Amino acid sequence: MAAPTIDLNADLGEEVTDDSALLAVVTSANVACGYHAGTAAIMGAVCAEAARLGVSVGAQVSYDDRPGFGRLAREVPYAVLRDQVADQVGTLTEIAAAAGTSVRYLKPHGALYHRVLDDEDQARAVLDGSGDLPVLGMPGRLLTLAAATGRTVFHEGFPDRGYTPDGRLVPRSEPGALVTDEARIVAQALELAATVDSVCLHGDSPDAVAHAVAVRRALAEGGLVLRGL
């Protein structure tokens, strides 16, 4: 019987992360597409290194909010958001192709990520702007709608974030939102790996690379095969 697989992903190209070091550890890279962070040059560099290392590239789409790093709630009409998502995916698709790779999945970022868990209109805009790309996220409207239209969905968990009793992430403004103890991060990663397709580590934490290395080692030692989306 084949060994179970797991993906290890991180947000890259956000100008606050050690992209090169994380690319040497993760199996999938959620690349910022310019709306909350990133530039064409940064996207190109991340995609080129991902191609060299065999790391899968995903489009990390966001509200148009560079000042707020995509973490501020926005009221964006369906058609506007659809076109913004299409623009981001299109931009990264061209850059990835020039770097010798391709965009293999979609993942919303920040406030948009949490909004589409419940908001059907915003979720449809994200889906309609992203073609037939597989979708990475937490259980909610986005993944439900994607699956209903025949798109591949991947469930992810966050070992470096706190969870509420209903399975959502503790808001960053509240105590317990961020998990910084490496042992606890590793333990939570192993627990999550039994129920999700991908484990996500936030690249903007101070010890992100060390945590990623520790999590990858623990997953492999636990008998899991690391494989990109």
C-alpha positions, -999 to 999 in steps of 0.1 A, spaced: 0 0 0 13 34 -10 24 58 19 0 87 25 9 121 11 8 156 24 16 190 10 35 217 28 26 252 16 36 288 24 28 323 12 57 336 -8 66 367 -28 51 390 -2 83 410 4 84 400 41 96 364 37 128 345 31 115 331 -2 147 312 -11 149 295 22 113 285 24 113 273 -12 139 248 -2 115 233 23 79 236 11 63 216 -17 38 243 -28 42 281 -30 13 305 -28 26 334 -48 14 369 -41 0 383 -74 6 420 -68 -27 431 -52 -16 428 -16 21 423 -21 46 413 -48 59 427 -81 65 411 -115 102 408 -107 95 391 -74 69 368 -89 94 359 -116 121 351 -91 99 329 -70 85 310 -100 119 304 -114 132 290 -81 100 270 -77 105 255 -112 141 246 -104 132 229 -72 100 212 -84 78 232 -61 42 237 -72 30 273 -78 -3 286 -68 -20 320 -73 -25 338 -40 -52 363 -49 -63 391 -27 -84 422 -24 -67 453 -40 -52 464 -7 -14 468 -6 -15 493 23 -35 468 45 -16 438 32 -49 423 20 -60 419 56 -87 446 56 -123 438 49 -135 452 16 -169 456 0 -162 448 -37 -190 442 -62 -190 407 -78 -180 418 -113 -151 439 -100 -138 412 -78 -141 386 -106 -121 408 -129 -95 415 -102 -90 378 -96 -88 371 -133 -61 399 -136 -41 384 -108 -43 348 -121 -35 360 -156 -5 379 -145 10 351 -126 2 326 -153 22 346 -178 51 350 -154 51 314 -144 51 302 -180 81 324 -187 99 309 -158 92 273 -170 64 264 -147 26 268 -145 0 279 -120 -15 247 -105 -40 260 -80 -57 291 -64 -58 303 -29 -73 335 -16 -54 356 9 -62 374 41 -96 391 44 -107 375 11 -98 341 24 -121 345 54 -148 363 35 -154 335 10 -159 309 38 -194 324 42 -201 349 14 -215 331 -17 -213 361 -39 -177 368 -32 -169 331 -35 -185 329 -69 -165 359 -80 -132 342 -70 -142 310 -88 -155 328 -119 -123 348 -122 -100 318 -119 -110 295 -147 -109 258 -137 -79 260 -113 -81 237 -82 -88 256 -51 -70 254 -17 -87 266 15 -107 257 46 -142 242 46 -168 268 35 -187 283 6 -157 286 -17 -148 249 -15 -184 238 -16 -192 258 -47 -159 247 -64 -166 210 -57 -202 214 -70 -189 226 -104 -164 197 -106 -133 216 -96 -106 199 -75 -105 211 -39 -77 208 -14 -83 213 23 -56 229 44 -47 234 81 -26 259 99 -2 246 126 10 281 135 -24 295 141 -50 291 169 -84 277 162 -118 286 176 -142 258 188 -160 260 155 -129 252 135 -122 287 122 -89 306 128 -87 329 158 -87 365 145 -52 380 145 -65 408 167 -73 383 195 -51 365 220 -40 330 209 -42 338 172 -5 330 166 13 299 177 50 305 181 62 275 202 79 251 177 70 220 196 33 230 196 35 239 159 50 205 151 24 187 172 -5 205 156 9 199 121 10 162 127 -26 163 141 -38 183 111 -20 161 86 -45 133 94 -74 154 81 -62 178 55 -44 177 21 -20 205 29 -4 221 59 3 259 57 30 278 75 30 316 75 62 329 60 60 363 78 66 348 113 100 355 128 111 318 128 92 307 97 120 288 81 130 269 113 94 260 119 90 248 83 121 226 86 109 211 118 74 205 105 87 189 73 110 166 92 82 156 116 58 148 87 84 127 69 94 109 101 57 102 106 56 82 74 41 108 52 54 115 17 58 152 9 43 161 -24 31 194 -40 -4 202 -51 
